[in-house]
Structures are given as C-alpha cells and as structure tokens.
Amino acid sequence: MPTNISGRRQKMPDKKQIDGLPFVRYEHVSKDDATMLKEGKQLEQELQARRSVREFSSEPIPKEVIEYLVSIARSSPSGAHKQPWTFCVVSNPELKKKIREAAEQEEYQNYHGRMNKDWIQDLKPFGTVWQKPFLEIAPYLIIVFKKPFDIDAEGKKSQNYYVNESVGIACGFLLSAIHQLGLVSLTHTPSPMNFLGGLLERPENERAFLLIPVARPIDDCWVPDIERKPFDEVAVFYE
Ligand SMILES: Cc1cc2nc3c(=O)[nH]c(=O)nc-3n(C[C@H](O)[C@H](O)[C@H](O)COP(=O)(O)O)c2cc1C
C-alpha cells in the first residue's frame, strides 16, 4: 500500500475501465454555498496578504516542510500530464555561496547596461540592487527547472507540451503553499539563469525557470508599498 511523506497509509482509490481505459473514482469534497462563501473570503484575504520578501531570516526550517511544499507543487496540472519539471532544493552553504556569486555576476551586468532605461525605471519602487545576500541567508533555495523535452534511459528524446504554462502553474502552487505555511519567498530571476544548470549539474534537457528562496522573514520586515490592480480592472464577467 502506498504511503505519503509522513509514512501514513493512503486509501486505495476505486478503479474501473471506461472505453478500455483505466479510470479511478474522483473523491470530491463537497461544500455548500455558505461554506464556500465563508472559506472563499478567508482564503482570498489570506492570499492577498502574500508578498514577495527580500529580507530573510536564516532560522532553520524542517526539511520535511520543504518536502511537503515540493510535493504540493508537483500536484499541479501539466500539458498531457508530462510533469515537465524538476525542483532542486539547495541548503548546502557552499553551494548557496556559489549560486549567490554567479547570480550577482549576472545581476551586476543587468543593472549596469543589460536592462534598458524603462526596465530600470520600473524596478525603482522595489529598491532592488545587484547584490543578493538573501541567496546565502535563506535556509533553502528551491530552483525550479523546466524540461522542454524528456530523455529516456536509452537516450531517446520525447517532446513536452505547454512547458512554460505547466511549470508556471506548479510555481504558483508552490508560492501559495509557502505563504499558507507562514513562510515567505521571492520569485527570483537572476537572468540569464544558465549558470544554475551548470552549478547543479542538471542534464541537458533542463532549463532554470525560477529561483525561489524559502525562509521566515526577519522580525522587522518591510516590503514595497505597492497596490494591486482593482478587481474590476482585471475581471470581466459575461452573464
Ligand atoms: C516571473 C517573475 C520574476 C520576478 N523576478 C524578480 C527578481 O528577479 N527579483 C526580485 O526582487 N523580484 C522579482 N519578482 C517579484 C516581483 O517584483 C513581485 O512579485 C511584484 O513586485 C509584486 O509584489 P508581490 O509579489 O509582493 O505582490 C519577480 C516576479 C515574477 C512573477
């Protein structure tokens, strides 16, 4: 019988064939309208409070928590269920130092000529600079790789579908779960990010997608005073 991360036994799902294909029963958790409204409001408030944080505490986090987070991310939907992702979790201090140094080299160039004037201007409210000390301070860096294609044991290549969409959704699951567990993260893109594949010795079919430090925030943590677009500006209902 399969077990989950904590070793508890999982219930085996009902199975049957439909048109010669194997199906399992979908176990639905039904909620009435009042419950959906109450929980929807709570969840909306909880997730609206998520922020990208750049001041991390080095306080340790149990490895099992990070395993849960990655396992939540891997539950994401993906084009043709190809699951075109690898989540690399770095806690090794020497490796984090190397990642920081390589990221800072790229970011130095970004902030000194590679980003155009408009881009630099758009980044002003965030006060970001090329230095990235948080890459060494955060106890965990989750580096998400996308796989434009797979390679089987015989070296044969096969294509994956909607890779950016799939990996983007998985990262959304991850960021949401990090927040809901009371931790913080940053969606970081020290581009070009090819150096991550080299440092982590990833295979030729993996490309770095996002670098996500996971930590607790420092005690007196501040984030940019920015507003989200109003609901009516981003939502259109056709009734
Ligand atoms: C694809 C993507 C790339 C980002 N890259 C960076 C980055 O390299 N450095 C950084 O400080 N913030 C980065 N951010 C964070 C954004 O600045 C942040 O999400 C935005 O300002 C909104 O703030 P909030 O996440 O607190 O709501 C990135 C966000 C996304 C979605």
The ligand as an SDF file (V2000), in Angstrom:
LIG
                    3D

 31 33  0  0  0  0  0  0  0  0999 V2000
    8.3180   35.9660  -13.1520 C   0  0  0  0  0  0  0  0  0  0  0  0
    8.7320   36.8760  -12.0270 C   0  0  0  0  0  0  0  0  0  0  0  0
   10.0420   37.2570  -11.9190 C   0  0  0  0  0  0  0  0  0  0  0  0
   10.4550   38.0710  -10.8590 C   0  0  0  0  0  0  0  0  0  0  0  0
   11.7810   38.3620  -10.7180 N   0  0  0  0  0  0  0  0  0  0  0  0
   12.1970   39.0590   -9.6340 C   0  0  0  0  0  0  0  0  0  0  0  0
   13.5910   39.2520   -9.3970 C   0  0  0  0  0  0  0  0  0  0  0  0
   14.4490   38.7600  -10.1320 O   0  0  0  0  0  0  0  0  0  0  0  0
   13.9610   39.9720   -8.3040 N   0  0  0  0  0  0  0  0  0  0  0  0
   13.0560   40.4960   -7.4260 C   0  0  0  0  0  0  0  0  0  0  0  0
   13.4520   41.1310   -6.4620 O   0  0  0  0  0  0  0  0  0  0  0  0
   11.7260   40.2950   -7.6070 N   0  0  0  0  0  0  0  0  0  0  0  0
   11.2760   39.5740   -8.6690 C   0  0  0  0  0  0  0  0  0  0  0  0
    9.9280   39.3170   -8.8410 N   0  0  0  0  0  0  0  0  0  0  0  0
    8.9850   39.7590   -7.7970 C   0  0  0  0  0  0  0  0  0  0  0  0
    8.0930   40.9200   -8.2430 C   0  0  0  0  0  0  0  0  0  0  0  0
    8.8180   42.1180   -8.1980 O   0  0  0  0  0  0  0  0  0  0  0  0
    6.8670   40.9660   -7.3260 C   0  0  0  0  0  0  0  0  0  0  0  0
    6.1280   39.7800   -7.4770 O   0  0  0  0  0  0  0  0  0  0  0  0
    5.9650   42.1500   -7.6360 C   0  0  0  0  0  0  0  0  0  0  0  0
    6.6360   43.3410   -7.3430 O   0  0  0  0  0  0  0  0  0  0  0  0
    4.6530   42.1050   -6.8610 C   0  0  0  0  0  0  0  0  0  0  0  0
    4.9120   42.0820   -5.4830 O   0  0  0  0  0  0  0  0  0  0  0  0
    4.2970   40.9600   -4.5390 P   0  0  0  0  0  0  0  0  0  0  0  0
    4.8320   39.6350   -5.0250 O   0  0  0  0  0  0  0  0  0  0  0  0
    4.7820   41.3290   -3.1770 O   0  0  0  0  0  0  0  0  0  0  0  0
    2.8120   41.0040   -4.6830 O   0  0  0  0  0  0  0  0  0  0  0  0
    9.5060   38.5320   -9.9100 C   0  0  0  0  0  0  0  0  0  0  0  0
    8.1690   38.1270  -10.0340 C   0  0  0  0  0  0  0  0  0  0  0  0
    7.7880   37.3060  -11.0660 C   0  0  0  0  0  0  0  0  0  0  0  0
    6.3440   36.8570  -11.1440 C   0  0  0  0  0  0  0  0  0  0  0  0
  1  2  1  0
  2  3  1  0
  2 30  2  0
  3  4  2  0
  4  5  1  0
  4 28  1  0
  5  6  2  0
  6  7  1  0
  6 13  1  0
  7  8  2  0
  7  9  1  0
  9 10  1  0
 10 11  2  0
 10 12  1  0
 12 13  2  0
 13 14  1  0
 14 15  1  0
 14 28  1  0
 15 16  1  0
 16 17  1  0
 16 18  1  0
 18 19  1  0
 18 20  1  0
 20 21  1  0
 20 22  1  0
 22 23  1  0
 23 24  1  0
 24 25  2  0
 24 26  1  0
 24 27  1  0
 28 29  2  0
 29 30  1  0
 30 31  1  0
M  END
$$$$
